[in-house]
Amino acid sequence: MSTVPELSPLTSRAAEIVSAARVLLEEEGRDALTVRALADRLGIRAPSLYKHFSDKAAVEAALMERGLAETGAALHAALDAARHATPPGEPIGAVLRAYRRIGLAHPNLYRLTTSGPLPRQRLAPGLEEWAGTPFFLAAGEPYLAQALWSFAHGMVILELDGRYPDGSDLDRTWAEGAHAFTARRLRGGVEQPGAEAQG
């Protein structure tokens, strides 16, 4: 599995603040993640946070970095496992299953990381591209990869929002999506990248 790019450096105190922010985010959602609420959770005055982060957006960017890093690690691992399985597994299905798992496991971090404009200038260089690379490696073509991610993201959000009718077999819906994208890749003659490109 390729190595995650180095995240933006944090002091030990800043890392504590980010950890507390993540717990607050996951427990209560993005709207609850305010400087005042975070300071209360840490038992400090709100202005003390500004010694470590310039604003709330800087805290959110640190959380987004962790969301992208964890998602990318899960996707790269799933792709590697599929490639090394005997017989080799289907890469598109492996990436989709991993993406769904991590999105549903950390719903509020997922929403923060994937909703609204991404503050790329605040993120570690190369992180976004690295996290999304498994979609390209699975699809073998950039526009098919972008469509694949769009399908996965839409499915996760709709599942988190409870928008599917009761009784929907979402495992089957995901599997049908994987089958359709795999068929498109094969029909289009898209070659899977070699082991060197994936490694």
N, C-alpha and C positions, 0 to 999 in steps of 0.2 A: 504494500500500500504506500502511495506517495505520502510524504511528510507534510503535515499542516504548516502553512506559513506562520512565522512568528507573530504572535499577537502583540498589540500595542503594550508597551511595558507599564506595569502598575506597581506602585509602592505597596508594602504589606498592608498599610491602612486603607489605601484605595481598593485593594483586592477584597478587604473585609466589607467595604461599602458596596461593592458590586455583588458580593455574595448575599448581603442583606437585601439589596435591591431585587435580586433574582427571586428570593423567597417571597418578598412582598408582591412582586409581579405575578408569580405563579399562584399565590394564594388569593389575590384580590383583583388582578387584572391591571391593564395599562393605566386606566383612569385613576387608580388608587396610587400609582407610583408618582408621588409628588416629593419635592425636596423636604417639605415639612413632615410628611408621613415617614419618609426614610430616616430623617434625623430622629424622630420619636422612637423608631424601632431600634436605632443605635444608641439611644440615650444621650444624645448630644443636641446642641443648638443648631438650627438650620444653617446659619452662616459658616459654621465649622466645616460643612461639606465643601464649601467653595475653596477651601485650601487644597482640595484634592481634585475637584472637577469644576470646570468653568461654569457649567450649567447643567440642567437636567438632561439636555440632549447629549451631553458627553457621557453621562451615566448610561443612557439608552444605547449609545454607540458601543460602549464596552459590553453591554449585554448582547447586542446584535453580533458582535465579533464572536462571542461564545456560542451563540445560536448557530452561526454559519460554520464555525469550527466543528461543533458536535454533529451537525447535519452532514457536513462533508466527510468527516471520519466514518460515520455510519454508512454512507453511500460508497465510499472507496472500499471499505471492508466487505460490503455485500457484493460488490463487483469482483473483488479478488476471490471471494469464496466461490462465486459462481464459475469463475474462470478455472479455478483449481479443482473443482468437483469432478468426480468420475461417475458418469460422463459429465462433461461441462454443462453448467446450468445456463438457463436463458438470461442474458444480462439485463434486458429491459424489465422483465418480471422481478428480478432480484433488486434492482434499483427502486422500482415502484414500491415493493413491499417494505424496504428499509425506510424510504421517505415517509410512507404512511405511518409506520411505527413511531418514528421520532416526532412527527408532527402531532400525533394523538397523545403521546406521552408527555409532551411539554406544550400544551395548547397556547398558553399566554406568551411564552417566549417565541413560539412559532409565529403567532400573530404579530408580535412586535417586529420580528426579523423580516417578515414578508409583506407587511401592509404599509402602504404609502411609499413616498420616495425614499430611496436608500441613500443615507448620507455617506457616499463613497469616499469623500475626502477625509472623513474621520476614521475610516477603517484601515486595518493593516493592509499594506500593498499585496495584491495577488490573492487575498483571501476569498473574495467573491468568486473569482474565476476558478480557483482550486475547488471550492465547495460545489460548483456546478459542473465541473469536468466529468464526473461519472455519467451525467445525462448524455453528454456528447460521446463518451466512450461506448455507452450502451447503444445509442442510436446510430452513431457513425457518420452523422451529417448535422451541421449546426442548426438548420431550420427545423429538422425533425426533432432534434434535441430540445429546441425551444418549445415546440408544440408539446413534446412529452412532459416537460416541466410544467407547462401551463395546465395540462390535464391533471397532473398530480396535485398541483397547488389548488386547483378548483375542487377536486375531490376532497382534499383534506379540509378545506374551509367549509364546504357543504356538510361534510360529516360532523365537524365540530359544531356547526350551527344547528344540527338536527333537522336539516332541510329535506332529507329523503323520507318518503312515506314509511309508515310503520310496516315492518315485515320485509323491507328491502334487503336483499342478499348482497351486501356491499362487497363481501369477498369476491363474489361472482362479478360484480360490476368492475372492480379493480382488475380481475383476471381477464375480462373481456377487453378492457383498455390495453392491457399488456399484449394480448393476442393481436389486437388491431395494429398497434404500433410495430410489433414484431413482423407481422405480415407486410406492412408498408415498407419496412426496412428491407426485407427480403425481396419483395416485388420490385423495389427500386434498384436492386443490385448494390445496395450499400454494403460495403465490406466492413467487417469488424476490425478495428485497429489491432495491430499486433501486440504481443506481450510487451515489447519494448516501449510502446506508446503508453501502455497502461501502468507501467511499473514504477 
